Amino acid sequence: MATRSEAARVRSFQRLSLFQRVQHIVMLVTFLLLALTGLPLRFPDVSWMGGVYAALGGLVVARTIHRSAALLMVADGAVHLGYLGWLLVQHRFRVLEAWPMIPTVKDARDWWDTSLYYFGIRRTLPDYDRFNFREKFDYFAVFWGLPVMMLSGLILWFPVFFGNMLPDMAIPMSYIAHSDEAILAISAIVVWHFYNVHYNPDKFPMSWVWLTGRISEEEIAREHPLEHERILAAEREQDRGDRGDRGAALITEPTKAG
C-alpha cells in the first residue's frame, strides 16, 4: 500500500495549459536563435564565434535567421497580449484573478523574508502562492526587454529610413541599447532563470512543467503551499457536497418509489 508521501509524488496538478506551453516554447526557440546569431556580431573579435556564422551558411543566412526569429518573437508577444486580454474578460475584469503574475505587497514581504532565511536570520522560507516573486521577476523581465529589443532592432534593420527621421544619435544609441539588453537578457536567462527552474538542487536536472504542464503534489506543497492549501480546501468542500448529495438521494429515493 502506498504511503501518503508516495501518493503525493504520484498525484499531479495542471500548472500550465497547452496554449501557455506553446507560447513559452516559441519564446524559447526564438530566443536561442537570436542569441546564436546575435552574439557573433556583439563579439566580432572572438575568433571561434565566426565559426557560428560559417556553420549557418554565412552572414546573409545568419541575418535572415535573426530577423525571422525576431519577427516570430514579436508575434508571440502580441499573441500573449491578446491572451491577457481574453483572461481579463473571462474573469470579469477582476485583475488579480485574471493576472496572478502581477506583483503585490506580499511579494515584497516574501522577498524580504526569503533574504532573511538565506542570511540565517529566519528559520523557514515564507509560504509562496501560485507564483512567487522570482517567477514574477522572470515574467516581467520579458515585458521590459522585448520592447527595447524590438524598437532598437527595428531602427538597426532600417537605418536609412529611421536615420532620416530621428536625431543623429538614434542609430548609435539603438546599437548600444540592442547590444547591452541582449547581453543582460542572456545573462538573466542563464544565471537566474535556468538556476531557479532547472539547476536548483530541488529540480535538477530539469523541471518538466514547461513540457508536461503538470506539477507533482510534493512539489506544489513545497514550492507553492498557499495554492496547495486552496486546492485541498476546494477538494474538502467538494467531498462534503458529494456526501450531502448522496445523503439526499438516500432520503428521497424511497419516497419516489412509493
N, C-alpha and C positions, 0 to 999 in steps of 0.2 A: 504494500500500500504506500502511495506517495506521501511524503511528508508535506507540511504546509509550505516550507521554503522551496521544495521541488515543484510543487504545484504553481507557486508564484513565478518560477523561472519559465514554466511551460506556457502559462497564460500570457496573452499579449493584448495590447490595445492599439487601435489605429492612431497614429500621430500625424502623418502626412497623407493627404489624399493623392490619387494618381495624378491629377492635374497639377498639384503643388510639386510633386516629384519631377514631372516633365519640365516645369519651369526651372527647377533647380538644375537639372541635367543640362538643359540648353545653356544656362548661365555658366555652368562648369566647363562645358566643351568650348564655348566661345572665349571664355577667359583663358583657357590653356592655349588656344590658337593665337590669341592676341599677345600673350606673354612670349610664346615661342617665336613669333615673327616680329615682335617689337623690341625685345632685348638686344638683338644684334645691332639695331640702329642706335640704341642708347649707349652701347659699349663697343663702338667700332674698332677700338684699339685692342680688344681681346681677340686674339687670333683664332681660337677654336670656335668662336661664335660665327665666324664666317662660314664654317662648315655646315651650320644650320641652314643657311640660305642655299648652299651648294646641294645639300640633301633634298631640299624642297624643289629644286629646279631653277634657282636663280632669284635675283632681286624682284623681277617682274612678277613671278609666281607668288613669292612671299608677300609682296604688296597687295596682290589680288586676294590672297587668303586673309590678310589682315583686315582689309576693308570689308570683305564679305562677312567675316566674323563680327566686325563692329556693327554692321547693319543688323545682323541677326540678334546681337545682344541688345541693341536699342529696341528692336521689335519685341523681344522678350520682356524688356522693361515696360513697354507700352501695354502689352497683354496683362502684365501684373497690375498695372494701374487700373485697367478695366476690371480685373478680378476684385481689386479692393473696393471699387465702386459697387460691384454686384454684392459683395459681402455686406456692405453698409445698407443696401436696400433690403437684403434678406433679413437682417437683424433690426429692421425698422428704425434705422439711423441711431441705434444705441452704439455709440462709437467704441467704447471699451469692450463690448461684446463682439463687435464686428472685427475690431483690430486689436487683438490681445498683445500685439508686439509694441504698442505704444508705451513708452517709459512712464512709470508712475513714481510716487514718493516711496513706495515700498522698494522699488529697485535701488534707490539711493540708500535706503536703510540696509538692504541686503548687501550692497557693495561695501558699506562700512563694516557690517558685521562679519562679512567674509574676510575683509582685511584684518580685522581683529583676530579672527580664527587663525589666519596664516602667520600672524605675529605671535601666536601663542597666548593671547590675552583672553580669548573666548574659547570655551571648550568644544562647542559644536558649531557646525555651519547653520545658517538660517534655513528655514523651510521655504524652498522655492516654489513658485506657481508653475503654470504651464510653460512659460518662457522665462528664463532667468535673465539677469542683466547682461551676461556675456552674450547670450543669443540675440538679445535686442541690439547690442552694440554691433554685432556682425551684420545684422539686418539693415540697420540704418547707415552703416558704412557704405553700402551699395547706393543708397539714396543720395548720399553726399558725393561719392566718387563718380557715379555714372554720368550725371550732368556735366561735371568738369571735363571728363574724358570725351564726352560727346561733342560739346561745344568747341573745345580746343582742337579735337581731331578734325572736326568739320572745317575749321579755319585752315588747318595744315593741309587738308585734302584739296581745298580750292584757294590757294594763297593769292592768286591774281584777282579773283573775284572779290574776296574779302579785303585784300590789300588796297583796293580802290575805294573801299567804303569806310574802313576803320583807320585809326591812327597808326603811325609807323611802328609803334611798339607792339601792336596787336599780334603780329606773327611771332616775334621772339618770345613774347610773353606766353603765347599759346604753346610754343615748343617747351618752355620751362614747365608750364602747368601740366601738359600732357606727359612729359617725361617723368617729372617728380611724382605725380599722382600715380603713375603706373608702378614705380618702384615702391611707393607706400602701399599700394593695393597688393602687390605680390608679397611684400614682407608681411603684411597683416594676414594674408591667407596662409602662408607657410608657417609663420611663427605662432599666430594667435588662433586662427580658425582650425587648422589641421591638428594642433595640440588638443584643443578643447573637444573636438569631435572625434578624432581618431587616435592620437598618440597618448592621450591621457591613460594612465595605468588601468582605470576602470573600464576603458573602451578598447584598448589596444588589442589587435592591430587595426580595427576599424569598427565604427558604428555602422550597422546595416540599415538604419532607419531611412537614409536617403534613397535606398533601393527598394526595400520592402514596404516602407511606410509604417511599420509596426514597431512597438517598443514593449519589452517584457515587463511583467508586473514588478519583478525585482528591481529593474532599472527605474521605472516610474516612481516606485515607492522611495527609492534612494535619491533620485535627482529632482523629482517634482512632487514632493509629498502632499502639497496642498491640493493639487489636481487629483492625485490618487485618492485622497480622502473624500473629495467631491464625488468621484466615481463610486466609491464604496457606499457613500451615503445614498446616492441615487439607486444603487442596487438594493440596499436595505429597504428603501421606500417602495421599490418595485415588488420586492418579496412580500411586504406587508399587504400591498394591493392585491397581489395574486392570491394570497391566503384568504383575504377578505372576499374575493370573488368566488373562490371555491366554497367558502362557508355559506355564502348567499345561495349558491347553486344547490347545496345540500338541503337548505331550508325550503327553497321554493320548488324544487323538482317534485317532491311528493304531492304538493298542492296542485301542480299542473296535472299530474297523473290522476288524481282524484277527480 
